[in-house]
Amino acid sequence: MSVRDLGFWLRGRLNRGVSRLLHPGPPAPLPPPAPLDDVLRGADTPLALSRLVEARGNAEREAAVASFLAARGVPFTRHRFTTLEGGGENFAVEVGGGDRVLVLIAHHDAVPGSPGANDNGAALGILLHLLPRLERALPPGLRARLLFTAGEELGYLGARAYVKDTPLGDIAGVLSLELCGIGDALVLWDAAGETPFLRRATSALEALGRRRDDTYHVVGRIPVFGSDHRAFAAAGLPAYGLTIVPHAEAEPLRQFIFHPLRGALRHLARRPRPFDTYHTPRDTGATLEPAALDAVADALLAIAAEARA
């Protein structure tokens, strides 16, 4: 294990430690999931597709994503990995034919005991919804890679394995989707420095009528919470997290996220949304807001159109 991987592993352990502090007690049994055939035959809205993985164990979530792609006739590549920290399978779908690549990531795993609707079924549903729509948005010379990763809850394990095993020289930018089902204000995070990709992403959001520090935010490195884009950022690529949060909770969220241990103690009675359900049995599809998922999907289409090769 490299020093960098050790750091990611320790961060994952710290994240789980904070989660246990926020949510003490043994994991609760999961409710019955939606039958896979019902999801396959159902609507292709982001909300409907988020049910694909909700309330399934991680092995079932992984298998459900592969089954969905195969049933819809979507060509995809498998990337199986096994490490001392664990194993799993990532799935990648190429959209378009350009030489440069925009990578969009949604992890398919969840923490034990959580139905995993907002973390991270909502993000998964958004990317599956975009599969037949994204190519029309892409500019010449750019293709998109939709990457469905395993082991994000284990210190971005699947993304780290993917970065080690995959050539990265054609990647123009990376966004990992996290907590994309509750709220009305978009957040690009881990954006410590300006890059051409970040400028194009924010330009795309403003073209949608969003206003910086109001209906969208750009924030720097988050101290504890993270996601799969960090594996790509560690390889020197412009890579950021994308989340949607309630605008009305902006200040409590800022305090909670940038001071997580203090925030955990301060908010024992009530944590700001969407962290009130994060990593808990309450992270169910009933808490998701269709308008939030649709807003993230619209933002991704706009960013794809603006992210020229």
Residue frames as qw, qx, qy, qz and C-alpha x, y, z in Angstrom:
[[0.000, 0.889, 0.458, 0.000, 0.00, 0.00, 0.00],
 [0.411, 0.453, -0.028, 0.791, 1.42, 3.38, -1.01],
 [0.163, -0.211, -0.436, 0.860, 1.59, 6.36, 1.34],
 [0.320, -0.028, -0.211, -0.923, -1.16, 8.02, -0.71],
 [0.596, -0.248, -0.679, -0.350, -3.38, 4.94, -0.48],
 [0.420, -0.265, -0.697, 0.518, -2.73, 4.79, 3.25],
 [0.055, 0.105, 0.188, -0.975, -3.93, 8.39, 3.48],
 [0.511, -0.121, -0.429, -0.735, -7.12, 7.56, 1.57],
 [0.585, -0.246, -0.772, 0.025, -7.68, 4.51, 3.77],
 [0.264, -0.230, -0.565, 0.747, -7.23, 6.55, 6.94],
 [0.246, 0.015, -0.050, -0.968, -9.59, 9.21, 5.61],
 [0.581, -0.200, -0.626, -0.480, -12.19, 6.55, 4.91],
 [0.508, -0.280, -0.737, 0.348, -11.80, 5.24, 8.46],
 [0.073, -0.152, -0.327, 0.930, -12.13, 8.77, 9.84],
 [0.402, -0.096, -0.330, -0.849, -15.25, 9.37, 7.75],
 [0.624, -0.283, -0.701, -0.197, -16.82, 6.17, 9.07],
 [0.380, -0.217, -0.628, 0.644, -15.82, 7.17, 12.59],
 [0.161, 0.047, 0.090, -0.982, -17.61, 10.50, 12.23],
 [0.550, -0.165, -0.537, -0.618, -20.60, 8.65, 10.81],
 [0.566, -0.283, -0.757, 0.164, -20.70, 6.33, 13.83],
 [0.161, -0.165, -0.440, 0.868, -20.52, 9.34, 16.12],
 [0.344, -0.002, -0.151, -0.927, -23.45, 10.91, 14.32],
 [0.794, -0.054, -0.288, -0.532, -25.43, 7.68, 14.16],
 [0.157, -0.378, 0.867, -0.284, -24.59, 5.35, 17.08],
 [0.764, 0.057, 0.470, -0.439, -26.01, 1.87, 17.38],
 [0.482, -0.042, 0.819, 0.308, -26.01, -1.29, 15.24],
 [0.190, 0.094, -0.540, -0.815, -27.13, -1.13, 11.57],
 [0.628, 0.214, 0.441, -0.605, -30.86, -1.56, 11.11],
 [0.513, 0.199, 0.795, 0.255, -32.21, -4.21, 8.72],
 [0.067, 0.147, -0.396, -0.904, -32.95, -2.83, 5.27],
 [0.632, 0.351, 0.352, -0.595, -36.55, -2.54, 4.02],
 [0.720, 0.276, 0.606, 0.197, -37.56, -4.66, 1.00],
 [0.110, -0.366, 0.395, 0.836, -36.09, -3.23, -2.25],
 [0.641, 0.489, -0.004, -0.592, -38.09, -2.57, -5.39],
 [0.851, 0.132, 0.488, 0.144, -38.15, -5.64, -7.68],
 [0.313, -0.367, 0.488, 0.727, -35.52, -5.22, -10.38],
 [0.238, 0.386, 0.758, 0.468, -38.04, -5.95, -13.15],
 [0.006, -0.872, -0.466, 0.151, -40.25, -3.12, -11.89],
 [0.213, -0.745, 0.183, 0.605, -37.38, -0.66, -12.22],
 [0.318, -0.105, 0.701, 0.630, -36.43, -1.98, -15.67],
 [0.125, 0.538, 0.750, 0.365, -40.00, -1.63, -16.92],
 [0.141, -0.803, -0.435, 0.384, -40.68, 1.64, -15.12],
 [0.230, 0.971, 0.051, 0.030, -40.13, 5.30, -15.93],
 [0.763, 0.170, -0.101, 0.615, -36.66, 6.56, -16.76],
 [0.138, -0.922, 0.051, -0.359, -36.80, 9.66, -14.58],
 [0.270, 0.498, -0.660, 0.493, -33.86, 10.12, -12.22],
 [0.518, -0.334, 0.481, -0.623, -36.12, 9.51, -9.22],
 [0.947, 0.062, 0.010, -0.316, -37.55, 6.28, -10.63],
 [0.777, 0.414, -0.436, 0.188, -34.10, 4.98, -11.58],
 [0.080, -0.595, 0.609, -0.518, -32.70, 5.73, -8.11],
 [0.835, -0.240, 0.263, -0.420, -34.83, 2.79, -6.89],
 [0.797, 0.380, -0.469, -0.017, -32.49, 0.41, -8.76],
 [0.517, 0.258, -0.667, 0.471, -30.10, 0.20, -5.82],
 [0.366, -0.500, 0.291, -0.729, -32.11, 1.51, -2.87],
 [0.754, -0.336, 0.368, -0.428, -32.31, -0.86, 0.11],
 [0.950, 0.215, -0.223, 0.048, -30.05, -3.50, -1.47],
 [0.723, -0.545, 0.254, 0.340, -26.83, -4.82, 0.01],
 [0.001, 0.759, -0.421, -0.497, -23.65, -3.80, -1.76],
 [0.303, -0.107, 0.875, 0.363, -23.22, -7.02, -3.72],
 [0.343, 0.605, 0.719, -0.012, -26.84, -6.72, -4.89],
 [0.140, 0.882, 0.036, -0.449, -26.39, -3.05, -5.75],
 [0.145, -0.526, 0.659, 0.517, -23.37, -3.88, -7.88],
 [0.298, 0.164, 0.905, 0.254, -25.21, -6.72, -9.65],
 [0.293, 0.745, 0.538, -0.264, -28.27, -4.52, -10.20],
 [0.104, 0.787, -0.237, -0.560, -26.26, -1.88, -12.08],
 [0.125, -0.291, 0.836, 0.448, -24.71, -4.50, -14.37],
 [0.291, 0.398, 0.870, 0.009, -28.12, -6.12, -14.94],
 [0.257, 0.806, 0.285, -0.450, -29.71, -2.78, -15.79],
 [0.073, 0.668, -0.473, -0.570, -27.03, -1.87, -18.34],
 [0.164, -0.085, 0.930, 0.317, -27.19, -5.31, -19.94],
 [0.296, 0.540, 0.770, -0.166, -31.00, -5.31, -20.05],
 [0.256, 0.851, 0.125, -0.442, -31.05, -1.90, -21.73],
 [0.807, 0.456, 0.201, 0.316, -28.45, -3.02, -24.29],
 [0.015, -0.974, 0.224, -0.021, -25.90, -0.45, -23.11],
 [0.813, 0.290, -0.347, 0.368, -22.30, -1.46, -23.94],
 [0.385, -0.862, 0.257, -0.206, -20.11, -1.19, -20.86],
 [0.589, 0.391, -0.641, 0.300, -16.75, -2.34, -19.63],
 [0.793, -0.586, -0.160, -0.042, -16.12, -4.07, -16.33],
 [0.306, 0.621, -0.546, 0.472, -13.21, -3.25, -14.08],
 [0.844, -0.478, -0.238, -0.053, -12.88, -5.78, -11.30],
 [0.212, 0.659, -0.529, 0.491, -10.38, -5.11, -8.55],
 [0.839, -0.456, -0.291, 0.062, -9.14, -6.88, -5.45],
 [0.220, 0.660, -0.438, 0.569, -6.90, -5.24, -2.86],
 [0.351, -0.048, -0.773, 0.527, -5.94, -5.74, 0.75],
 [0.208, 0.054, 0.329, -0.919, -8.63, -3.20, 1.62],
 [0.593, 0.384, 0.557, -0.437, -11.41, -4.98, -0.26],
 [0.213, 0.004, 0.756, 0.619, -12.70, -5.58, -3.77],
 [0.437, 0.597, 0.446, -0.504, -15.55, -4.93, -6.15],
 [0.476, 0.311, 0.619, 0.542, -16.41, -4.06, -9.71],
 [0.110, 0.556, 0.001, -0.824, -16.58, -0.71, -11.49],
 [0.531, 0.517, 0.637, 0.211, -18.60, -0.23, -14.68],
 [0.087, -0.489, 0.192, 0.847, -17.80, 2.32, -17.40],
 [0.512, 0.645, 0.563, 0.059, -20.03, 3.49, -20.25],
 [0.279, -0.200, 0.307, 0.888, -18.61, 5.57, -23.11],
 [0.332, 0.780, 0.500, -0.178, -20.96, 8.15, -24.66],
 [0.281, 0.924, -0.134, -0.223, -19.96, 9.95, -27.84],
 [0.916, 0.236, 0.091, 0.312, -16.79, 9.62, -29.89],
 [0.130, 0.949, -0.232, 0.170, -14.44, 12.50, -29.08],
 [0.680, 0.327, -0.508, 0.415, -10.78, 12.13, -28.21],
 [0.015, 0.316, -0.542, 0.779, -11.09, 13.98, -24.89],
 [0.473, -0.376, -0.795, -0.048, -13.16, 12.63, -21.99],
 [0.361, -0.462, 0.249, -0.771, -15.46, 14.13, -19.38],
 [0.389, -0.088, -0.901, 0.172, -15.74, 11.60, -16.53],
 [0.528, -0.410, 0.055, -0.741, -18.98, 11.58, -14.52],
 [0.315, 0.101, -0.906, 0.263, -18.98, 9.30, -11.49],
 [0.673, -0.414, 0.070, -0.609, -21.67, 7.80, -9.27],
 [0.042, 0.281, -0.934, 0.218, -20.70, 5.16, -6.73],
 [0.661, -0.206, -0.523, -0.497, -23.07, 2.25, -6.36],
 [0.517, -0.162, -0.761, 0.357, -22.19, 1.14, -2.82],
 [0.400, -0.728, -0.067, -0.553, -23.69, 2.29, 0.47],
 [0.063, -0.414, 0.745, -0.519, -22.82, 2.05, 4.15],
 [0.308, -0.212, -0.927, 0.021, -24.24, -1.01, 5.94],
 [0.082, -0.501, -0.708, 0.491, -27.68, -0.42, 7.38],
 [0.192, 0.520, 0.029, -0.832, -28.55, 2.52, 5.12],
 [0.680, 0.534, 0.499, -0.065, -30.94, 2.15, 2.17],
 [0.439, -0.256, 0.421, 0.752, -28.58, 4.51, 0.35],
 [0.389, 0.759, 0.518, 0.072, -31.15, 6.57, -1.56],
 [0.118, 0.989, -0.073, -0.040, -29.44, 9.95, -1.43],
 [0.097, -0.724, 0.679, 0.065, -26.04, 8.35, -0.83],
 [0.034, -0.446, 0.334, 0.830, -25.86, 7.41, -3.59],
 [0.421, 0.413, 0.800, 0.113, -28.90, 6.08, -5.44],
 [0.262, 0.870, 0.220, -0.354, -29.94, 9.57, -6.53],
 [0.023, -0.703, 0.517, 0.487, -26.63, 10.14, -8.33],
 [0.329, -0.037, 0.902, 0.276, -26.85, 6.72, -9.96],
 [0.387, 0.638, 0.656, -0.115, -30.40, 7.43, -11.16],
 [0.170, 0.865, -0.071, -0.467, -29.30, 10.76, -12.64],
 [0.083, -0.514, 0.716, 0.465, -26.50, 9.20, -14.70],
 [0.341, 0.210, 0.905, 0.143, -28.70, 6.33, -15.88],
 [0.327, 0.784, 0.431, -0.305, -31.32, 8.89, -16.92],
 [0.108, 0.818, -0.287, -0.486, -28.71, 10.81, -18.91],
 [0.558, -0.150, 0.740, 0.344, -27.47, 7.76, -20.83],
 [0.472, 0.504, 0.639, 0.340, -29.75, 8.27, -23.86],
 [0.080, 0.963, 0.257, -0.013, -29.61, 12.08, -23.62],
 [0.467, -0.721, 0.194, 0.473, -26.00, 13.01, -23.02],
 [0.607, 0.071, 0.495, 0.618, -24.54, 12.46, -26.48],
 [0.244, 0.794, 0.422, 0.363, -26.68, 15.23, -27.99],
 [0.277, -0.956, -0.041, 0.084, -25.21, 17.71, -25.51],
 [0.712, -0.393, 0.268, 0.516, -21.55, 16.91, -26.11],
 [0.263, 0.859, -0.231, -0.374, -19.50, 19.32, -28.25],
 [0.842, 0.473, -0.252, 0.069, -17.27, 18.00, -31.05],
 [0.417, 0.551, -0.599, 0.404, -14.11, 16.34, -29.81],
 [0.266, -0.339, 0.663, -0.612, -15.51, 15.40, -26.38],
 [0.641, -0.223, -0.687, -0.261, -17.01, 12.17, -25.14],
 [0.519, -0.552, 0.339, -0.557, -18.39, 11.33, -21.73],
 [0.485, 0.078, -0.861, 0.130, -17.49, 8.37, -19.55],
 [0.660, -0.509, 0.039, -0.552, -20.12, 7.41, -17.01],
 [0.408, 0.280, -0.809, 0.315, -18.28, 5.56, -14.28],
 [0.755, -0.494, -0.100, -0.419, -20.19, 3.56, -11.68],
 [0.287, 0.513, -0.716, 0.376, -17.77, 2.74, -8.89],
 [0.801, -0.402, -0.444, 0.011, -17.58, 0.25, -6.06],
 [0.723, -0.266, -0.332, 0.544, -16.08, 0.82, -2.65],
 [0.109, 0.698, -0.017, 0.708, -16.44, 4.59, -2.40],
 [0.607, -0.727, -0.005, -0.320, -17.39, 4.18, 1.24],
 [0.888, -0.309, 0.057, 0.335, -14.03, 2.43, 1.78],
 [0.336, -0.674, 0.266, 0.602, -11.87, 5.46, 1.08],
 [0.502, 0.702, -0.221, -0.455, -12.73, 5.71, -2.67],
 [0.606, -0.301, 0.715, 0.174, -11.38, 2.20, -3.17],
 [0.694, 0.465, 0.533, 0.138, -12.92, 1.50, -6.57],
 [0.321, 0.947, -0.016, 0.001, -11.93, 4.86, -7.98],
 [0.297, -0.764, 0.550, 0.160, -8.36, 4.45, -6.72],
 [0.670, -0.044, 0.710, 0.212, -8.10, 1.04, -8.37],
 [0.588, 0.717, 0.367, 0.079, -9.54, 2.44, -11.60],
 [0.097, 0.964, -0.231, -0.091, -7.06, 5.33, -11.66],
 [0.470, -0.544, 0.664, 0.204, -4.17, 2.91, -11.17],
 [0.607, 0.098, 0.763, 0.202, -5.27, 0.61, -13.99],
 [0.460, 0.752, 0.465, 0.080, -6.54, 3.09, -16.59],
 [0.431, 0.162, 0.162, 0.873, -4.72, 5.57, -18.88],
 [0.086, -0.766, -0.466, 0.434, -5.73, 9.10, -17.85],
 [0.319, -0.221, 0.257, 0.885, -4.12, 11.30, -20.48],
 [0.010, -0.370, -0.609, -0.702, -7.34, 11.91, -22.44],
 [0.248, -0.680, -0.662, 0.193, -9.39, 13.15, -19.46],
 [0.124, 0.569, 0.110, 0.806, -10.51, 16.78, -19.63],
 [0.291, -0.381, 0.362, -0.799, -12.31, 16.88, -16.27],
 [0.381, -0.195, -0.899, 0.096, -13.99, 14.77, -13.60],
 [0.442, -0.364, 0.174, -0.801, -17.13, 15.24, -11.52],
 [0.259, -0.147, -0.943, 0.151, -18.27, 12.81, -8.85],
 [0.454, -0.468, -0.264, -0.711, -21.91, 13.05, -7.82],
 [0.303, -0.132, -0.807, 0.489, -22.73, 12.87, -4.11],
 [0.016, 0.519, 0.610, -0.599, -25.97, 13.61, -2.22],
 [0.008, 0.013, -0.448, -0.894, -27.84, 14.75, -5.33],
 [0.201, -0.441, -0.820, -0.304, -31.43, 14.22, -4.24],
 [0.298, -0.774, -0.506, 0.236, -32.30, 16.92, -1.69],
 [0.300, -0.567, -0.025, 0.767, -32.10, 20.69, -2.10],
 [0.447, 0.838, 0.312, 0.011, -32.09, 23.52, -4.61],
 [0.033, 0.930, -0.344, -0.124, -28.55, 24.98, -4.56],
 [0.920, 0.290, -0.174, 0.199, -25.74, 23.26, -6.45],
 [0.431, -0.815, 0.368, 0.118, -22.28, 22.93, -4.93],
 [0.786, 0.467, -0.327, 0.239, -18.99, 22.30, -6.71],
 [0.583, -0.772, 0.240, -0.078, -16.57, 21.31, -3.95],
 [0.788, -0.275, 0.318, 0.449, -12.92, 20.49, -3.44],
 [0.510, 0.737, 0.192, 0.400, -12.37, 23.40, -5.83],
 [0.551, -0.641, -0.062, 0.531, -9.32, 24.92, -4.18],
 [0.226, -0.449, 0.356, 0.788, -7.88, 26.49, -7.33],
 [0.570, 0.622, 0.035, -0.536, -9.14, 27.84, -10.64],
 [0.435, -0.105, 0.786, 0.426, -8.86, 25.58, -13.72],
 [0.260, 0.112, -0.495, -0.822, -10.22, 25.87, -17.27],
 [0.315, -0.292, -0.882, -0.194, -12.61, 23.00, -16.54],
 [0.163, -0.510, -0.638, 0.554, -13.91, 24.68, -13.39],
 [0.099, 0.340, -0.064, -0.933, -14.41, 27.96, -15.26],
 [0.319, -0.037, -0.685, -0.655, -16.42, 26.19, -17.94],
 [0.288, -0.386, -0.870, 0.111, -18.49, 24.37, -15.35],
 [0.068, -0.522, -0.449, 0.722, -19.40, 27.57, -13.50],
 [0.169, 0.225, -0.341, -0.897, -20.08, 29.32, -16.80],
 [0.297, -0.213, -0.845, -0.391, -22.52, 26.54, -17.66],
 [0.213, -0.507, -0.746, 0.375, -24.33, 26.95, -14.34],
 [0.018, 0.466, 0.137, -0.874, -24.62, 30.70, -14.85],
 [0.206, 0.050, -0.610, -0.764, -25.99, 30.13, -18.35],
 [0.286, -0.408, -0.862, -0.094, -28.79, 28.20, -16.64],
 [0.280, -0.734, -0.175, -0.594, -29.59, 31.33, -14.62],
 [0.757, -0.503, -0.327, 0.258, -27.87, 30.21, -11.42],
 [0.022, 0.906, -0.198, 0.372, -26.10, 32.83, -9.32],
 [0.609, 0.206, -0.601, 0.475, -22.81, 32.24, -7.53],
 [0.125, 0.036, -0.644, 0.754, -23.03, 32.17, -3.73],
 [0.542, 0.042, 0.184, -0.819, -26.80, 31.98, -4.06],
 [0.906, 0.164, 0.092, -0.379, -28.19, 29.19, -6.25],
 [0.926, 0.181, -0.231, 0.236, -24.78, 27.64, -6.74],
 [0.436, -0.845, 0.309, 0.035, -21.61, 27.60, -4.67],
 [0.754, 0.434, -0.410, 0.272, -17.95, 26.84, -5.28],
 [0.600, -0.753, 0.236, -0.132, -16.11, 25.75, -2.15],
 [0.206, 0.675, -0.705, 0.069, -12.58, 24.63, -1.40],
 [0.460, 0.139, -0.870, 0.107, -11.22, 21.45, 0.07],
 [0.723, -0.497, -0.080, -0.474, -13.62, 19.80, 2.52],
 [0.157, -0.640, 0.701, -0.273, -11.78, 18.43, 5.56],
 [0.479, -0.151, 0.838, -0.214, -13.39, 15.02, 6.21],
 [0.725, 0.445, 0.470, -0.236, -16.12, 14.19, 3.73],
 [0.011, -0.503, 0.621, 0.601, -14.94, 13.27, 0.25],
 [0.842, 0.361, 0.284, -0.283, -15.74, 11.24, -2.84],
 [0.874, 0.141, 0.361, 0.294, -14.28, 9.39, -5.81],
 [0.436, 0.874, -0.028, 0.212, -13.04, 12.49, -7.64],
 [0.371, -0.844, 0.387, 0.029, -10.23, 12.70, -5.09],
 [0.817, -0.106, 0.485, 0.293, -8.57, 9.64, -6.63],
 [0.595, 0.633, 0.283, 0.407, -8.43, 11.51, -9.95],
 [0.056, -0.981, 0.097, -0.159, -7.37, 14.79, -8.34],
 [0.663, -0.602, 0.400, 0.193, -4.47, 12.96, -6.69],
 [0.742, 0.163, 0.467, 0.453, -3.34, 12.03, -10.22],
 [0.241, -0.298, 0.193, 0.903, -3.22, 15.71, -11.18],
 [0.043, 0.431, 0.696, 0.573, -6.56, 16.00, -12.99],
 [0.263, -0.159, 0.131, -0.942, -9.19, 18.74, -12.54],
 [0.439, -0.286, -0.843, -0.120, -11.69, 16.80, -10.45],
 [0.230, -0.218, 0.320, -0.893, -14.48, 18.02, -8.19],
 [0.068, 0.347, 0.903, -0.246, -17.50, 16.87, -6.25],
 [0.273, -0.232, -0.323, -0.876, -21.01, 17.91, -7.31],
 [0.111, -0.357, -0.844, 0.386, -23.83, 18.03, -4.75],
 [0.215, -0.550, -0.306, -0.747, -27.17, 19.76, -4.28],
 [0.271, -0.254, -0.697, 0.614, -28.21, 21.14, -0.89],
 [0.072, -0.841, -0.535, -0.042, -31.07, 23.24, 0.50],
 [0.265, 0.593, -0.045, 0.759, -30.26, 26.93, 0.09],
 [0.486, -0.753, -0.045, -0.442, -31.98, 27.65, 3.41],
 [0.879, -0.452, 0.019, 0.147, -29.45, 25.38, 5.18],
 [0.621, 0.655, -0.224, 0.367, -26.36, 27.01, 3.63],
 [0.059, -0.743, 0.470, -0.474, -24.84, 28.46, 6.79],
 [0.786, -0.390, 0.409, -0.249, -25.55, 25.47, 9.10],
 [0.955, 0.269, 0.045, 0.120, -24.14, 23.21, 6.39],
 [0.421, 0.739, -0.354, 0.389, -21.00, 25.31, 6.12],
 [0.368, -0.650, 0.522, -0.412, -20.42, 25.01, 9.86],
 [0.919, -0.133, 0.318, -0.189, -21.20, 21.30, 9.89],
 [0.893, 0.418, -0.024, 0.163, -19.00, 20.40, 6.90],
 [0.425, 0.697, -0.355, 0.455, -15.96, 22.53, 7.60],
 [0.173, -0.471, 0.669, -0.547, -15.94, 21.75, 11.34],
 [0.672, -0.108, -0.636, -0.363, -17.28, 18.17, 11.31],
 [0.471, -0.162, -0.771, 0.397, -16.38, 17.05, 14.84],
 [0.051, 0.137, 0.372, -0.917, -17.57, 20.29, 16.42],
 [0.487, 0.006, -0.304, -0.819, -20.59, 20.21, 14.13],
 [0.550, -0.150, -0.812, -0.123, -21.40, 16.64, 15.09],
 [0.270, -0.273, -0.696, 0.607, -21.57, 17.64, 18.74],
 [0.163, 0.162, 0.104, -0.968, -23.43, 20.89, 18.03],
 [0.579, 0.091, -0.334, -0.738, -26.02, 19.16, 15.86],
 [0.019, -0.025, 0.986, -0.163, -26.68, 16.02, 17.91],
 [0.390, 0.407, 0.601, -0.566, -30.33, 17.00, 18.19],
 [0.630, 0.695, 0.315, -0.142, -30.80, 18.08, 14.57],
 [0.488, -0.240, 0.479, 0.689, -28.32, 17.93, 11.72],
 [0.335, 0.560, -0.121, -0.748, -28.78, 20.18, 8.70],
 [0.829, 0.410, 0.372, -0.077, -30.35, 18.61, 5.63],
 [0.858, 0.034, -0.379, -0.345, -29.27, 16.49, 3.80],
 [0.292, 0.361, -0.812, 0.355, -26.99, 15.21, 6.57],
 [0.587, -0.225, 0.432, -0.647, -30.00, 14.44, 8.77],
 [0.951, 0.114, 0.125, -0.259, -30.42, 11.19, 6.79],
 [0.452, 0.676, -0.582, 0.016, -26.79, 10.67, 5.70],
 [0.344, 0.278, -0.871, 0.214, -25.57, 7.14, 6.50],
 [0.382, -0.044, 0.652, -0.654, -28.76, 6.33, 8.42],
 [0.232, 0.310, 0.920, 0.059, -31.76, 4.01, 7.96],
 [0.261, 0.735, 0.389, -0.491, -33.73, 7.15, 7.11],
 [0.031, 0.491, -0.504, -0.710, -31.90, 7.61, 3.79],
 [0.477, 0.349, 0.807, 0.006, -34.90, 6.36, 1.80],
 [0.203, 0.314, 0.576, 0.727, -36.45, 7.29, -1.50],
 [0.145, -0.809, -0.568, -0.024, -39.29, 9.01, 0.35],
 [0.339, -0.740, -0.064, 0.577, -36.87, 11.81, 1.30],
 [0.411, -0.011, 0.469, 0.782, -35.72, 12.50, -2.28],
 [0.269, 0.704, 0.212, -0.622, -37.02, 15.56, -4.12],
 [0.706, 0.458, 0.469, 0.267, -37.69, 15.05, -7.85],
 [0.255, 0.964, 0.010, 0.078, -36.85, 18.69, -8.62],
 [0.395, -0.767, 0.472, 0.178, -33.42, 18.27, -7.00],
 [0.697, -0.039, 0.645, 0.310, -32.51, 15.26, -9.13],
 [0.539, 0.723, 0.380, 0.204, -33.80, 17.01, -12.25],
 [0.012, -0.986, 0.151, 0.072, -31.75, 20.12, -11.44],
 [0.507, -0.542, 0.602, 0.293, -28.55, 18.09, -11.20],
 [0.673, 0.300, 0.613, 0.285, -29.33, 16.33, -14.48],
 [0.346, 0.912, 0.194, 0.101, -29.89, 19.70, -16.20],
 [0.240, -0.889, 0.350, 0.173, -26.63, 21.02, -14.74],
 [0.641, -0.254, 0.647, 0.326, -24.68, 18.04, -16.04],
 [0.601, 0.587, 0.476, 0.259, -26.08, 18.47, -19.55],
 [0.130, 0.991, -0.013, 0.036, -25.10, 22.14, -19.46],
 [0.434, -0.719, 0.496, 0.220, -21.61, 21.38, -18.14],
 [0.721, 0.078, 0.612, 0.314, -21.12, 18.69, -20.79],
 [0.485, 0.790, 0.319, 0.199, -22.09, 21.16, -23.52],
 [0.027, -0.983, 0.174, -0.042, -19.66, 23.76, -22.18],
 [0.644, -0.558, 0.484, 0.200, -16.75, 21.42, -21.36],
 [0.684, 0.682, -0.224, -0.129, -15.07, 21.65, -24.73],
 [0.948, -0.028, -0.011, 0.317, -12.19, 19.31, -25.43]]
